[in-house]
């Protein structure tokens, strides 16, 4: 499993370093799902950021424009519309087997976490490409998927053309 320390080596030191669990607890109660530990750890470390000017991660304690909860609510509504639901292999939602939207990309991709079918099952990452429209399920955790992205592996999003000098991030305004 990818660790925050491996991500830090490639992305640089985090400067957000959030430690109050209250925003996560509120969002998890509202949605009825507990986010995977690696996703929370990464987002708590880095906050609401743009990675390589392409991949947007948002924290639940962000302001309205860059708040994870607001993004998830809006995206769930969008992906539950009848004409959009057909572009996903499973329904968007927070129940077991459903797809929880957690990140977006400027290049038209949406990153989902697939809610495990059972508490002991692992979370997986699904990336939906709006311009195709196709999707790819990655049998890896969010941390492993992000690490692969940062290393330039093809995980639907490609970092090589966006980060020729290596991965970087900036806080969302």
Secondary structure, 3 states (H helix, E strand, C coil): CCCHHHHHHHHCCCCCCCCCCHHHHHHHHHHCCCCCHHHHHHHHHHCCEEECCCEEECECCCCHHHEHHHHHHHHHHHHHCHHHHCCCCCCECCCCCCEEEEEEECCCEEEEEECCCCCCCCCEEEEEECCCCEEEEECCCHHHHHHHHHCCCCCCCCCCCCCCCCCCEEECC
